[in-house]
Amino acid sequence: QLQLVESGGGSVQPGGSLRLSCKASGFTINNVAIGWFRRAPGKERLGVTCVSRGLVGTIYANSVKGRFTISGDPAKNTAYLQMNSLEPEDTAIYYCAIDTSGLFRQCSFSISDYDYWGQGTQVTVSS
């Protein structure tokens, strides 16, 4: 059974860093596109970054470019979201998601492209 389990969230001061993990089971992360999304309080779920099938080809939201990095470790079957220079505006529930369509296409921030989601992990940036 396909499953995604996120971890690594928490509270951090502005300027700090966190690394979120998305442990996968039931599939190999090399064979899917992976996306990280977030939902800030009172706002809709939005794409943060994604990587296409084969862990190549990334997209970043303008708000996180230069601060966040998506990666994957096939040996651990885990995807990561490294977040640096965190700002209060980054406060949100973060979700990883996968697109199991098997299509070789550029990943996207379209929620409908992703068919499995993790449970989410809270990130709070506050002084």
C-alpha positions in Angstrom: 0.0 0.0 0.0 1.3 3.4 -0.9 2.0 5.6 2.0 3.8 8.9 2.8 4.8 9.9 6.3 6.2 13.3 6.9 8.3 14.5 9.8 10.6 17.3 10.7 8.2 20.1 11.4 8.4 22.3 14.4 8.9 25.8 15.7 11.8 28.0 14.7 12.8 31.6 14.9 13.0 33.8 11.8 16.2 33.1 9.9 16.3 29.5 11.1 16.2 26.3 9.2 14.3 23.0 9.2 14.4 19.9 7.1 11.2 18.1 6.4 11.3 14.4 5.5 8.7 12.4 3.5 9.2 8.7 4.0 7.7 6.6 1.2 6.5 3.0 1.2 4.8 0.9 -1.3 6.6 2.5 -4.2 10.0 3.9 -5.3 10.5 7.6 -5.2 12.4 7.5 -8.5 9.3 6.4 -10.3 7.0 9.3 -9.2 6.9 13.0 -9.3 7.0 14.6 -5.8 5.5 17.8 -4.7 5.6 19.8 -1.5 2.6 22.0 -0.7 1.6 24.1 2.2 -1.5 25.5 3.7 -1.1 28.7 5.7 -3.8 29.6 8.3 -6.9 30.7 6.5 -5.5 30.2 3.1 -5.7 27.5 0.4 -3.1 24.8 -0.2 -0.4 26.0 -2.5 2.6 24.4 -4.2 6.0 25.1 -2.8 8.3 23.0 -4.9 8.2 19.8 -6.9 10.5 17.4 -8.7 9.7 15.4 -11.8 9.9 11.7 -12.1 13.4 10.4 -11.8 14.2 13.2 -9.3 15.2 15.6 -12.1 13.6 18.8 -13.1 12.5 21.1 -10.2 10.1 24.0 -9.8 10.1 26.4 -6.9 7.5 29.0 -6.0 8.8 32.5 -6.2 8.3 33.0 -2.5 10.8 30.2 -1.6 13.4 30.4 -4.4 16.9 30.5 -3.1 15.8 29.4 0.4 14.1 26.0 -0.1 15.6 22.9 -1.7 13.8 19.7 -2.7 15.8 16.5 -2.9 15.4 12.7 -2.7 17.4 9.8 -1.4 16.5 6.6 -3.3 18.5 4.5 -0.9 16.2 5.7 2.0 13.2 6.1 -0.3 12.7 9.5 1.3 12.1 12.9 -0.1 13.3 16.1 1.7 12.5 19.7 1.9 15.4 21.8 3.2 14.1 25.2 4.4 16.6 27.9 5.2 16.2 31.6 6.1 12.7 30.9 7.3 10.2 33.8 7.6 7.0 34.1 9.5 5.2 33.9 6.2 6.4 30.3 5.9 4.2 29.3 8.8 1.9 26.6 7.5 1.1 22.9 7.4 3.4 21.3 4.9 2.4 18.3 2.8 4.3 16.0 0.5 2.5 14.4 -2.4 3.2 12.1 -5.3 2.0 11.8 -8.8 1.9 8.1 -9.7 0.7 8.6 -13.3 4.0 7.3 -14.6 4.1 10.1 -17.1 7.4 11.7 -18.0 6.3 15.3 -17.7 7.4 18.4 -15.9 6.0 18.3 -12.4 3.4 21.0 -11.5 1.7 22.7 -8.7 -1.7 21.4 -9.8 -3.2 19.6 -6.8 -5.2 17.4 -9.1 -2.0 15.9 -10.6 -1.1 14.3 -7.2 -3.0 11.2 -6.1 -1.4 10.4 -2.7 -0.7 12.8 0.1 1.0 12.7 3.4 -0.7 13.7 6.6 1.1 17.0 6.9 3.5 18.5 9.4 3.3 21.9 11.1 6.0 24.5 10.6 5.8 27.6 12.8 8.2 30.5 12.3 8.0 33.0 15.1 10.1 35.1 17.4 
